[in-house]
Amino acid sequence: MARSRRSSLRLQPSLSTSSLIEMSQRECLTKPLIEYEDILPNMMMNESSLKLTDLLARESDVTVSNQISSLIEYRGFAWHLLVTVIHTLWLLWTFLPENWLHYIGVHYYPSRWWSLAVSNYILILFLYSYIALQFWNVEVEAIPRDDLRAICDGDQVVEKDIVKYGWKDTNGVFDLRISDVNEVLYD
């Protein structure tokens, strides 16, 4: 009895690397090539075999598409290449010695002072715009603290039935009036 149990629990011999390669080549020759879009319709779709991630993926708004890329992607890639080439040329012009530039035939270029000046002006412009936007948001766009719009505004969706949400959380879509909240909390 114990001997038969041991023989059933015996480990299988490990496969050598060459036999694994042969098996994978045989599988590649016998298995058809399957695209991702072909897998889903051919699968057995019973609920017990689905994982939670599969269910969540079916419920999400993101879809897998095999359509041809739009023209904007090609334009974006072209802009990426153009900016990369311009940046590389700018770095070469900035860091290569002048005699190397003359050796490769580049004689007409601006002063190297401009490479530092333009980049510094751009950095200062970024810093200025960041600070200016902060001041604009605080001084111009923010409403005063004593303004009634700090409590309620025209964009809110007020729930009329306070009994529904008086003692539990709202669902994030409706707002409660501040007077109703104060009544529930403090009265």
C-alpha positions in Angstrom: 0.0 0.0 0.0 2.7 2.5 1.0 4.8 1.4 -2.0 1.9 2.1 -4.5 1.4 5.5 -2.8 5.1 6.3 -3.3 5.1 5.3 -6.9 2.1 7.5 -7.6 3.8 10.4 -5.9 7.0 10.0 -7.8 8.3 13.1 -9.5 8.4 13.2 -13.3 11.8 13.5 -14.8 12.7 17.0 -15.9 13.0 17.7 -19.6 16.2 18.7 -21.1 16.7 22.0 -23.0 16.9 20.3 -26.3 13.6 18.4 -25.8 11.9 21.6 -24.7 13.0 23.4 -27.9 11.8 20.4 -30.0 8.4 20.5 -28.2 8.0 24.2 -28.7 8.9 23.9 -32.4 6.4 21.1 -32.8 3.7 23.2 -31.0 4.5 26.2 -33.2 4.1 24.1 -36.4 0.8 22.5 -35.2 -0.9 25.4 -33.5 -2.5 28.0 -35.7 -1.6 31.6 -35.1 -4.3 33.3 -33.1 -4.8 37.0 -32.7 -6.1 38.6 -29.5 -9.5 39.5 -31.2 -9.9 35.8 -32.3 -9.5 34.4 -28.8 -12.5 35.9 -27.1 -15.3 34.6 -29.5 -13.8 31.1 -29.5 -13.5 30.8 -25.7 -16.1 29.0 -23.7 -17.9 31.8 -22.0 -19.3 30.2 -18.8 -19.3 32.4 -15.7 -17.3 29.9 -13.6 -14.3 30.0 -15.9 -14.1 33.8 -15.9 -11.9 35.6 -13.5 -12.9 38.8 -11.7 -10.5 40.8 -13.9 -12.2 39.5 -17.0 -15.6 40.6 -15.7 -14.3 44.0 -14.8 -12.7 44.3 -18.2 -16.0 43.6 -19.9 -17.7 46.2 -17.8 -15.2 49.0 -18.5 -15.4 51.7 -21.1 -12.1 50.8 -22.6 -12.3 48.6 -25.7 -9.7 46.8 -27.6 -9.7 47.8 -31.2 -7.8 46.6 -34.3 -8.6 49.6 -36.4 -6.0 51.5 -38.4 -4.4 54.3 -36.5 -5.7 57.8 -37.1 -3.7 60.4 -38.9 -3.1 62.3 -35.7 -0.9 59.5 -34.4 1.3 59.8 -37.5 1.5 63.5 -37.1 2.4 63.2 -33.5 5.2 60.7 -34.4 6.5 63.1 -37.1 6.5 66.0 -34.6 8.4 63.8 -32.2 11.0 63.0 -34.8 11.3 66.6 -35.9 11.8 67.9 -32.3 14.3 65.1 -31.6 16.4 66.1 -34.7 16.2 69.8 -33.8 17.2 69.1 -30.2 20.1 66.9 -31.3 21.3 69.6 -33.8 21.0 72.2 -31.0 23.1 70.1 -28.6 25.7 69.5 -31.3 25.9 73.2 -32.1 26.2 74.0 -28.4 28.8 71.5 -27.3 31.0 70.7 -30.3 34.1 72.8 -30.6 34.2 75.4 -33.4 37.0 73.7 -35.4 34.9 70.5 -35.5 31.9 72.4 -36.9 34.2 74.0 -39.6 35.6 70.5 -40.4 32.2 69.1 -41.2 31.4 72.2 -43.3 29.2 74.3 -40.9 30.4 77.9 -41.2 27.2 79.9 -40.9 25.6 79.6 -37.5 24.7 82.1 -34.8 26.8 82.9 -31.8 26.9 80.3 -29.1 25.7 83.0 -26.7 22.2 82.5 -28.2 22.1 78.8 -27.2 22.4 79.9 -23.5 20.3 83.0 -23.9 17.3 81.3 -25.6 17.2 78.4 -23.2 17.5 80.7 -20.2 14.7 82.9 -21.5 12.5 79.9 -22.0 13.2 78.7 -18.4 12.5 82.1 -17.0 9.3 82.3 -19.0 8.1 79.0 -17.6 8.9 80.2 -14.1 7.1 83.5 -14.7 4.0 81.8 -16.1 3.9 79.4 -13.2 4.0 82.2 -10.6 1.7 84.5 -12.7 -0.9 81.7 -12.9 -0.8 81.1 -9.2 -1.3 84.8 -8.5 -4.1 84.9 -11.1 -5.9 82.0 -9.5 -5.6 83.5 -6.0 -6.4 87.1 -6.8 -8.7 87.1 -9.7 -10.4 83.7 -10.0 -11.0 83.0 -6.3 -14.2 84.3 -4.8 -14.2 86.2 -1.5 -14.7 84.1 1.6 -17.9 86.0 2.6 -19.5 85.4 -0.8 -22.5 83.1 -0.9 -21.0 81.2 -3.9 -18.4 79.7 -1.5 -21.3 77.7 0.0 -23.5 77.0 -3.0 -23.4 77.8 -6.7 -25.5 77.3 -9.8 -23.8 74.1 -10.9 -24.8 72.0 -7.9 -27.4 69.3 -8.0 -29.4 69.5 -4.8 -31.2 66.5 -3.5 -34.7 67.5 -2.4 -35.5 64.4 -0.3 -33.3 64.9 2.7 -34.6 61.8 4.4 -32.8 59.6 1.9 -29.4 61.0 2.6 -29.8 62.5 6.1 -28.1 59.8 8.0 -25.9 58.1 5.4 -23.4 59.0 2.7 -24.4 60.6 -0.5 -23.6 58.8 -3.8 -21.4 61.6 -5.1 -23.9 62.9 -7.6 -26.1 65.0 -5.3 -25.1 67.8 -3.0 -26.8 68.5 0.3 -27.6 72.1 1.4 -25.3 73.4 4.1 -28.4 74.2 6.2 -29.6 70.5 6.0 -26.1 69.2 6.9 -26.0 71.6 9.9 -29.5 70.5 10.9 -28.5 66.8 10.9 -25.2 67.3 12.6 -25.9 70.0 15.2 -29.7 70.0 16.0 
